């Protein structure tokens, strides 16, 4: 799991671990240690699920932002940036 968690950490946007900590009610330190693969916690499944949910929501917002920006820059077209 260590290689997966290291790859996951690279893909998390700035502030993600704090949001995940808030969502799970766990400390930022615990979230960071689990995501970095430094510690195995009984809360790991909960942390990974919250991380997946965060990334799904983040990617959806990112897609919407790109779409809105594209519309603002190119009114009447549906080109991707």
C-alpha positions, 0 to 999 in steps of 0.5 A: 500500500505504501507505493499507492499512498505515495502516489496518492499524496502526489495527486492531492491538491494543497489543503486536501489533507486538512479537508480530509481531517475535518471530514473524518474528525481525525487529526491532520497528523494522523491523515498525513501519516496514513497517506504518506504510508508512515503508519497503519491505522485502524482508521485507514479504510475510513481515511482512504474512503474520505480521500477518494470522496474528496478527490471525486468532488475536487475533480468534478469542481475542477471540470466545472471550473474549466468548462465555465472558464472555457465558456467565458473565454470562448462564448458559444463554443464548446472547446476544451482548454 
